[in-house]
Amino acid sequence: NLADLEWVTQYVMDRGAELLQIHPLEEAGRAAEELVGSRPDRRERDMACIVSELVRRKTAGTVKIQCDFASKSLLRDYPNRVVPPYDGDAANQQLSNLASPLVVEWDGTVVPVQFGFARSFELGNIKTESLGRMAQRWRRLGFPVFRNLCQDVQDLTVSAEFPEIFNWNEVICQAAAKSRLAVKLAG
């Protein structure tokens, strides 16, 4: 979709949007079945980063540009971008400071990060429980486990073997699927 980015940029500028988010295709949801092998390769990833910088310059600050690739150097210097800060009192933290974004899946399940995130990290189901009640329980039981996962993945991604630019969502989703950290939250 990078070929359409110039048009999209003009479109959002004409409509007064404050943010343009450039997000790589991930093989989750329907894409896991219908677009297998279509996720960006290293060349496409690098090109997306370059094009997003060109778009940022074109908008001259009128639209915030967010390119959803992570930088190993930035995560090393600013780990709190992916590891939520924790002062020992998650119960009084805003949920958005602990897990953002939250995704409501087709069946009502609420998960952190993105569609298809390991259900063992879910907050609950919006069809059977209020978000407030789910959040209260998750802050106490789920957040410490989710934070440990974020810390483990951050440690991995700043290692020498990891590429400088990568898709954080993809890496954390893969780690969550393999994780033994998960906790089942009792409703």
C-alpha positions as CSV (number, residue, x, y, z in Angstrom):
1,N,0.0,0.0,0.0
2,L,3.0,2.3,0.0
3,A,2.1,3.4,-3.5
4,D,-1.1,4.9,-2.1
5,L,0.5,6.7,0.8
6,E,0.9,10.0,-1.0
7,W,-2.9,10.0,-1.8
8,V,-3.8,9.0,1.8
9,T,-1.6,11.7,3.2
10,Q,-3.3,14.4,1.1
11,Y,-6.7,12.9,2.0
12,V,-6.0,13.1,5.8
13,M,-4.5,16.5,5.5
14,D,-7.5,17.8,3.6
15,R,-9.8,16.5,6.3
16,G,-7.8,17.9,9.3
17,A,-6.8,14.5,10.7
18,E,-4.3,14.7,13.6
19,L,-2.6,11.3,13.1
20,L,-1.7,9.0,10.1
21,Q,-0.7,5.6,11.3
22,I,1.3,3.4,9.0
23,H,1.0,-0.2,10.1
24,P,2.6,-3.2,8.4
25,L,0.4,-6.1,7.3
26,E,0.6,-8.9,9.9
27,E,-0.5,-12.4,9.2
28,A,-3.3,-12.4,11.8
29,G,-7.0,-12.8,11.5
30,R,-8.1,-13.1,7.8
31,A,-4.6,-12.2,6.7
32,A,-3.4,-15.5,8.3
33,E,-5.5,-17.4,5.8
34,E,-5.8,-15.2,2.8
35,L,-2.5,-13.3,2.7
36,V,0.0,-15.9,3.8
37,G,3.5,-14.8,2.7
38,S,2.4,-11.1,2.1
39,R,3.9,-9.6,5.2
40,P,6.6,-7.0,4.5
41,D,10.0,-8.3,3.9
42,R,13.2,-6.4,5.0
43,R,13.2,-4.2,1.9
44,E,9.6,-3.3,2.2
45,R,10.0,-2.5,5.9
46,D,13.0,-0.3,5.2
47,M,11.1,1.5,2.4
48,A,8.1,2.0,4.7
49,C,10.3,3.7,7.2
50,I,11.9,6.0,4.5
51,V,8.5,6.8,3.0
52,S,7.0,7.6,6.4
53,E,9.8,10.1,7.0
54,L,9.2,11.7,3.7
55,V,5.5,12.0,4.6
56,R,6.4,13.4,8.0
57,R,8.4,16.2,6.2
58,K,5.6,16.8,3.7
59,T,3.0,17.3,6.4
60,A,5.4,19.8,8.2
61,G,3.9,18.9,11.6
62,T,0.3,19.4,10.7
63,V,-0.3,15.6,10.9
64,K,1.5,13.3,13.3
65,I,2.9,10.3,11.4
66,Q,3.2,7.1,13.3
67,C,5.1,4.2,11.6
68,D,4.5,1.0,13.5
69,F,8.0,-0.4,13.2
70,A,10.3,-0.5,16.2
71,S,13.9,0.4,16.5
72,K,16.3,-1.7,18.5
73,S,18.3,1.4,19.5
74,L,15.2,3.3,20.6
75,L,14.0,0.4,22.7
76,R,17.3,0.1,24.3
77,D,17.3,3.8,25.2
78,Y,13.6,4.0,26.0
79,P,12.4,0.6,27.2
80,N,9.2,2.1,28.7
81,R,7.9,2.5,25.1
82,V,7.1,-1.2,25.1
83,V,7.5,-2.2,28.8
84,P,4.7,-0.5,30.8
85,P,6.1,1.3,33.8
86,Y,5.1,-0.3,37.1
87,D,5.4,1.2,40.5
88,G,3.8,-1.7,42.3
89,D,0.3,-0.3,42.1
90,A,-1.3,-1.3,38.8
91,A,-4.8,-1.1,40.4
92,N,-4.7,2.7,40.3
93,Q,-3.1,3.1,36.9
94,Q,-5.1,4.0,33.8
95,L,-5.7,0.9,31.7
96,S,-4.3,2.7,28.6
97,N,-1.0,3.2,30.4
98,L,-0.7,-0.6,31.1
99,A,-1.9,-2.0,27.7
100,S,-2.5,0.0,24.6
101,P,-4.1,-0.6,22.3
102,L,-6.9,-3.0,23.4
103,V,-8.7,-4.9,20.7
104,V,-12.2,-6.3,20.8
105,E,-12.2,-9.4,18.6
106,W,-15.2,-10.6,16.6
107,D,-16.5,-12.8,19.5
108,G,-16.2,-10.0,22.1
109,T,-12.9,-11.1,23.6
110,V,-10.7,-8.2,24.7
111,V,-7.0,-8.6,24.2
112,P,-4.0,-6.3,24.3
113,V,-1.7,-5.3,21.3
114,Q,-3.6,-6.7,18.3
115,F,-6.2,-9.1,16.9
116,G,-5.1,-12.7,17.4
117,F,-3.0,-12.0,20.5
118,A,-2.7,-15.1,22.7
119,R,-6.0,-15.6,24.6
120,S,-4.1,-16.5,27.7
121,F,-3.5,-12.7,28.0
122,E,-7.1,-11.7,27.4
123,L,-8.9,-9.3,29.7
124,G,-12.2,-11.0,29.3
125,N,-15.3,-10.8,27.1
126,I,-17.2,-7.6,26.5
127,K,-20.4,-9.6,25.8
128,T,-20.5,-11.0,29.3
129,E,-18.7,-8.4,31.5
130,S,-18.1,-4.7,31.6
131,L,-14.7,-3.3,30.5
132,G,-14.4,-1.7,34.0
133,R,-14.7,-5.0,35.8
134,M,-12.4,-6.8,33.3
135,A,-9.8,-4.0,33.7
136,Q,-10.0,-4.2,37.5
137,R,-9.2,-7.9,37.5
138,W,-6.6,-7.7,34.8
139,R,-4.7,-5.0,36.5
140,R,-4.3,-7.3,39.5
141,L,-3.8,-10.7,37.8
142,G,-3.0,-10.2,34.1
143,F,-0.9,-7.1,34.0
144,P,2.1,-8.4,35.9
145,V,2.2,-11.4,33.6
146,F,1.8,-9.2,30.5
147,R,4.5,-6.8,31.7
148,N,6.9,-9.7,32.2
149,L,6.2,-10.8,28.6
150,C,6.9,-7.2,27.4
151,Q,10.1,-7.2,29.4
152,D,11.3,-10.5,28.0
153,V,10.6,-9.5,24.5
154,Q,12.3,-6.1,25.0
155,D,15.4,-8.0,26.3
156,L,15.3,-10.2,23.2
157,T,14.9,-7.4,20.7
158,V,17.8,-5.3,21.9
159,S,20.2,-8.2,21.6
160,A,22.9,-8.2,19.0
161,E,21.3,-10.8,16.8
162,F,18.1,-8.9,16.3
163,P,17.6,-6.5,13.3
164,E,17.7,-2.8,13.9
165,I,14.2,-2.2,12.6
166,F,11.4,-4.8,13.2
167,N,7.7,-5.2,13.8
168,W,7.2,-5.1,17.6
169,N,3.6,-6.4,17.3
170,E,4.6,-9.4,15.3
171,V,7.5,-10.3,17.7
172,I,5.4,-9.9,20.9
173,C,2.5,-11.8,19.4
174,Q,4.8,-14.7,18.5
175,A,6.3,-14.7,22.0
176,A,2.8,-14.5,23.7
177,A,1.7,-17.6,21.7
178,K,4.7,-19.5,22.9
179,S,4.7,-18.1,26.5
180,R,4.4,-20.1,29.6
181,L,3.9,-16.8,31.6
182,A,0.2,-16.7,30.9
183,V,-2.4,-16.7,33.6
184,K,-6.1,-17.7,33.3
185,L,-8.2,-15.0,34.8
186,A,-11.2,-16.3,36.7
187,G,-14.4,-14.4,35.9
